[in-house]
């Protein structure tokens, strides 16, 4: 759901620009990635991460197109990922698996409530708890 909200904000207020990603080897296995792009107001956004070596991925596409929000440049998406985003997945999971799980949980609470509601069941329940010790 968070991604859908960000998608809508990017759709309304997003700015498209080019970003560069370079990698600086730290040692044989670790690489420091520097991802940077210039904002429309002249500031530069720089994000550095250190991770396992994936230089082939950066070598394929050192320059990328991204879409970002001017007030929150850390909320950026690659343009290709943004254009391929679909809200249908969120809708499916909301009504599909999440709906089924929510239904089962509600059914369980209703069954427990209906069981404890009658005096005879409460007495039996309390007796079973006392005998459990």
C-alpha positions in Angstrom: 0.0 0.0 0.0 2.9 2.3 0.8 4.2 1.8 -2.8 0.8 2.7 -4.2 0.8 6.0 -2.3 4.3 6.8 -3.5 3.4 5.8 -7.1 0.4 8.3 -7.0 2.6 11.1 -5.6 5.3 10.4 -8.3 2.5 10.4 -10.9 1.3 13.8 -9.8 4.5 15.6 -8.7 7.3 13.5 -10.0 10.3 15.0 -11.9 12.2 12.9 -14.4 16.0 13.2 -14.6 19.2 11.2 -15.2 21.2 9.6 -12.5 24.6 8.0 -12.5 25.8 5.1 -10.5 29.4 4.3 -10.0 31.2 1.7 -8.0 34.4 1.9 -6.0 36.0 -1.3 -4.9 36.7 -1.5 -1.2 38.2 -5.0 -1.3 37.9 -8.1 -3.3 34.3 -8.8 -2.3 32.9 -5.5 -1.1 32.0 -2.6 -3.4 30.9 1.0 -2.5 28.1 2.2 -4.8 27.6 6.0 -5.3 24.2 6.9 -6.7 23.8 10.6 -7.5 21.5 12.9 -9.5 21.0 16.7 -9.6 17.7 18.2 -8.4 16.0 20.9 -10.4 16.9 23.5 -7.8 20.6 22.8 -8.2 21.2 20.6 -5.2 22.8 17.2 -5.6 21.3 14.0 -4.1 24.0 11.4 -3.2 23.3 8.0 -1.8 26.1 5.6 -1.0 25.8 1.9 -0.1 28.3 -0.8 0.6 27.4 -4.3 -0.6 28.7 -7.4 -2.2 30.3 -7.0 -5.6 27.8 -6.6 -8.4 29.8 -4.5 -10.8 28.4 -6.2 -13.9 25.0 -4.8 -13.1 26.4 -1.2 -12.9 28.5 -1.7 -16.0 25.4 -2.6 -18.0 23.7 0.7 -17.1 25.9 3.3 -15.4 23.4 6.0 -16.3 19.7 5.7 -15.5 16.6 7.7 -15.8 14.7 8.1 -12.5 11.6 9.9 -11.2 11.7 11.6 -7.9 9.9 14.1 -5.6 11.5 17.5 -5.1 10.6 17.7 -1.4 11.7 14.0 -0.8 14.4 13.1 -3.3 15.2 9.9 -1.3 11.8 8.6 -2.6 12.9 7.9 -6.2 12.1 5.1 -8.6 13.9 4.1 -11.7 11.7 5.2 -14.6 11.6 1.7 -16.1 10.4 0.3 -12.7 7.9 3.2 -12.4 6.4 2.6 -15.8 6.0 -1.1 -15.2 4.3 -0.7 -11.8 0.8 -2.1 -11.4 -1.7 -1.4 -8.7 -3.5 -4.7 -9.5 -1.0 -6.6 -7.3 -2.0 -4.5 -4.3 -5.7 -5.0 -5.0 -5.2 -8.7 -5.5 -3.4 -9.2 -2.1 -5.8 -6.9 -0.3 -8.9 -8.9 -1.4 -7.2 -12.3 -2.0 -4.9 -13.8 0.7 -5.3 -10.9 3.1 -9.1 -11.1 2.8 -9.1 -14.8 3.4 -6.9 -14.6 6.4 -9.0 -11.7 7.8 -12.1 -13.8 7.3 -10.6 -16.8 9.2 -9.5 -14.6 12.1 -12.9 -12.9 12.4 -14.6 -16.3 12.2 -12.4 -17.6 15.0 -13.2 -14.6 17.3 -16.9 -15.1 16.6 -16.7 -18.8 17.4 -14.8 -18.1 20.7 -17.3 -15.3 21.6 -20.3 -17.5 20.9 -18.8 -20.4 22.9 -18.1 -18.2 26.0 -21.4 -16.4 25.7 -23.5 -19.2 27.2 -23.3 -19.9 31.0 -23.0 -23.6 30.6 -20.0 -23.2 28.2 -18.4 -20.7 30.6 -18.7 -23.2 33.5 -17.3 -26.0 31.5 -14.5 -23.8 30.2 -13.6 -22.7 33.8 -13.7 -26.3 35.0 -11.4 -27.4 32.2 -8.9 -24.6 33.1 -9.1 -25.6 36.8 -8.5 -29.3 36.0 -5.7 -28.4 33.7 -3.4 -27.4 36.6 
